[in-house]
Amino acid sequence: MKSGIVCYTILNGRMLPMLMRVILSALVISAFLPIPGSAQEAVPPLFASHETLELRIEANFDKIHKERKDKAKSYPATLRVEGPDGPEQELGLKIKTRGLFRLKRSTCKDPPLRLDFPKSKLEGTIFEGQNKLKLVTHCRDNDSYEQNALEEYLIYRTFNLLTDSSFRVRLVRITYVDSRGKDDDKVRYGFLIEDEDAMATRLDGFIVQAKQVHPSLLSDEDAALVAVFQYMIGNTDFSVVFFHNIKVVQTAMGSYLPIPYDYDWAGLVGAPYAKPNSRLGTRSVRDRVYMGYCRPTMDFALIYQRFQQNHEAILDLFANQEGLSEDNRKRAARYLGEFFETLEDPSKAAWKIVGRCLSV
């Protein structure tokens, strides 16, 4: 089976199909990718547990951290992890820097990394079935930034509670070892993110390769869920139309599912480098603004119900997270509590959420 996706453009502040401007052949970006078969497979070992995974990675991090370009060079590394039967296992891999804003030296001295494993040598390890994994690091070597990494991890976990159409994550506590023997070992929390193609296959689909998509093509329920979720965490640093911090998966059934990621600019995290969105007139990153598109046929009460059914589970994630400070637990509880108070008042929810929807 093959499929195509129609792109749209923005003119004079309105979204208009290119078909009204140019010939049909300039409209369509064909994906021409096969739809995968059934993806009912066992959960990979890495994501089969939420227990913190202890890792020890030895590499020349001085050289790795100097790579601040889009096409960064990879460097060899050695990873040690406890095996399933107890004895430590040693794995060779390559590491490179990645990211956009967090790749800047002025933002993160310890930028996000990509771990490239030799897939053929992972059998019998916790990383069996993996290949390329994103690692979200602590950004800077201090407790405050490490807290932000834990909070972002919990946001991923929160979205996992709401839907399977989400990136799986695994919390890790890493001992970073300088292979040159010059720097002291560094121990910090971070988390690994499921590979995007593995995520799409799990959802019986593939990642759409396009620059933009009209919001009406997206599944109403999934798009509304993502928009309300982003409102809950106070995040405006995304776009379902222009695929900013959003991956879109086309399923075998023909649905288009928006999958969010990268939450470091969310108000629930409050990273030191995050700034209010000047286009929205917000004064703080903790100011909530609903960024979803209007969906007149969608019953938002059903979306709210999904959040309310997971109310206690969401609060418990933050309340029981190891390593998260008591102050940040309380701060998260207050911030999330404000959101759930809004949902309990239909008139307030209508005013702050559905009533603020973006016209198509």
Residue pairs with C-beta under 8 A, 6 or more apart in sequence:
1 34
1 35
1 252
2 30
2 31
2 32
2 33
2 34
3 30
3 31
3 33
3 35
3 250
3 254
4 28
4 29
4 30
4 31
4 32
5 28
5 29
5 30
5 31
5 208
5 210
5 213
5 217
5 250
5 256
6 17
6 18
6 19
6 27
6 28
6 29
6 213
6 214
6 217
7 18
7 27
7 28
7 29
7 210
7 211
7 212
7 213
7 214
8 15
8 16
8 17
8 18
8 212
8 213
8 214
8 241
9 15
9 16
9 17
9 18
9 21
9 212
10 16
11 21
15 214
15 215
15 241
15 360
17 27
17 214
18 26
18 27
19 27
29 209
29 210
29 211
31 206
31 208
31 209
31 210
31 250
33 206
33 209
34 206
35 204
35 205
35 206
35 250
35 251
35 252
36 200
36 201
36 204
36 205
36 206
36 252
37 204
37 252
38 204
39 201
39 202
39 203
39 204
41 202
44 128
44 129
44 130
44 198
45 84
45 125
45 126
45 127
45 128
45 129
46 53
46 126
46 127
46 129
46 130
46 133
46 170
46 192
47 168
47 169
47 170
47 194
49 170
50 157
50 170
50 171
52 171
52 172
52 173
52 189
52 322
53 81
53 126
53 170
53 171
53 172
53 173
53 192
54 81
54 82
54 172
54 173
54 175
55 79
55 80
55 81
55 172
55 173
55 174
55 175
56 79
56 80
56 81
56 174
56 175
56 177
57 77
57 78
57 79
57 80
57 95
57 174
57 175
57 176
57 177
58 77
58 78
58 79
58 80
58 177
58 178
58 179
59 75
59 76
59 77
59 78
59 95
59 177
59 179
60 75
60 178
60 179
60 180
61 176
61 178
61 183
62 178
62 180
62 182
62 183
63 75
64 75
64 95
64 96
64 97
64 113
65 97
65 109
65 110
65 111
67 73
67 96
67 97
68 97
68 103
68 104
68 105
68 111
72 96
72 97
72 98
73 96
74 94
74 95
74 96
74 116
75 94
75 95
75 96
76 92
76 93
76 94
76 95
77 92
77 93
77 94
77 95
77 115
77 179
78 90
78 91
78 92
78 93
78 179
79 90
79 91
79 92
79 93
79 115
80 88
80 89
80 90
80 91
81 88
81 89
81 91
81 125
81 126
81 127
82 88
82 89
83 89
83 124
83 125
84 124
84 125
84 126
89 125
91 117
91 121
91 122
91 125
91 127
92 118
92 121
93 115
93 116
93 117
93 118
94 115
94 116
95 113
95 114
95 115
95 116
96 113
96 114
96 116
97 103
97 111
97 112
97 113
97 114
98 111
98 112
98 113
98 114
98 134
99 108
99 111
99 112
101 107
101 273
102 108
102 111
102 112
102 139
102 264
103 111
103 112
107 139
107 273
108 137
108 139
108 140
109 139
109 140
109 141
110 137
110 138
110 139
110 140
110 141
110 188
111 137
111 139
112 134
112 135
112 136
112 137
113 134
113 135
113 137
114 132
114 133
114 134
114 135
115 132
115 133
115 134
115 135
115 192
116 131
116 132
117 127
117 130
117 131
117 132
117 133
119 129
119 130
119 131
122 128
122 129
122 130
127 133
130 195
131 195
132 195
133 192
133 193
133 194
133 195
134 192
134 193
134 195
135 172
135 190
135 191
135 192
135 193
136 149
136 152
136 153
136 190
136 191
136 192
136 193
137 149
137 188
137 190
138 145
138 146
138 149
138 188
138 189
138 190
139 145
139 148
139 149
139 271
141 186
141 188
143 325
144 272
145 271
145 272
146 188
146 189
146 323
147 324
147 325
147 328
148 264
148 269
148 270
148 271
148 272
149 188
149 189
149 190
149 191
150 171
150 189
150 321
150 323
150 324
150 328
151 268
151 269
151 270
151 324
151 328
151 332
152 191
152 263
152 264
152 266
152 269
153 169
153 171
153 189
153 191
154 317
154 318
154 321
154 324
154 332
155 233
155 263
155 266
155 268
155 269
156 166
156 167
156 168
156 169
156 191
156 193
156 261
156 263
157 169
157 317
158 229
158 233
158 314
158 317
159 166
159 167
159 229
159 260
160 166
160 168
160 169
161 310
161 313
161 314
161 317
162 225
162 229
162 306
162 307
162 310
163 222
163 225
164 202
164 203
165 203
165 222
165 249
165 257
165 259
166 199
166 259
166 260
167 193
167 194
167 196
167 199
167 259
167 261
168 193
168 194
168 199
169 191
169 192
169 193
169 194
170 191
170 192
171 189
171 190
171 191
172 189
172 190
172 191
172 192
173 187
173 188
173 189
173 190
173 323
174 187
174 188
174 189
174 190
175 185
175 186
175 187
176 185
176 186
176 187
176 188
177 185
178 184
178 185
189 323
193 261
196 207
196 247
197 206
197 207
199 247
199 249
199 259
200 206
200 207
200 247
200 249
203 249
203 251
203 257
204 251
204 252
204 253
205 249
205 250
205 251
205 252
205 257
206 249
206 250
207 247
207 248
207 249
208 248
208 249
208 250
208 256
210 243
210 248
211 242
211 243
212 241
212 242
212 243
213 240
213 241
213 243
213 248
213 256
214 241
214 360
215 223
215 240
215 241
215 293
215 360
216 293
216 360
217 256
218 240
218 248
218 256
218 257
218 258
219 255
219 256
219 257
219 258
220 295
220 297
220 298
221 298
221 302
221 303
222 255
222 257
222 258
223 240
223 258
223 292
223 293
223 295
224 292
224 295
224 298
224 300
224 303
225 303
225 306
226 240
226 246
226 258
226 260
226 292
227 240
227 290
227 291
227 292
227 293
228 290
228 292
228 300
228 303
228 304
228 307
228 353
229 260
229 307
230 236
230 238
230 260
230 266
230 291
230 292
231 288
231 289
231 290
231 291
231 292
231 339
231 353
232 268
232 288
232 307
232 336
232 339
233 263
233 266
233 267
233 268
233 269
234 266
234 267
234 268
234 285
234 286
234 287
234 288
234 335
235 263
235 265
235 266
235 267
235 268
236 265
236 277
236 280
236 282
236 289
236 291
237 244
237 245
237 262
237 265
237 266
237 274
237 277
238 244
238 245
238 246
238 260
238 262
238 291
239 245
239 246
240 246
240 248
240 258
240 293
245 260
245 261
245 262
246 258
246 259
246 260
246 261
247 258
247 259
247 261
248 256
248 257
248 258
248 259
249 256
249 257
249 259
250 256
250 257
251 257
263 269
264 271
264 274
265 271
265 274
265 275
265 285
266 274
266 285
267 284
267 285
267 286
267 287
267 288
267 335
268 332
268 335
268 336
270 285
270 286
274 285
275 285
276 282
276 283
276 284
276 285
276 287
277 289
280 289
282 289
286 335
288 339
288 352
289 356
290 352
290 353
290 354
290 356
290 357
291 358
292 353
292 357
292 358
293 357
293 358
293 359
293 360
294 357
294 358
294 359
294 360
295 357
300 349
300 353
300 354
304 343
304 349
307 314
307 339
307 340
307 343
308 340
308 343
311 340
314 336
315 333
315 336
315 337
318 324
318 328
318 329
318 332
318 333
318 336
319 329
319 333
321 329
324 332
341 348
342 348
342 349
342 352
342 353
343 349
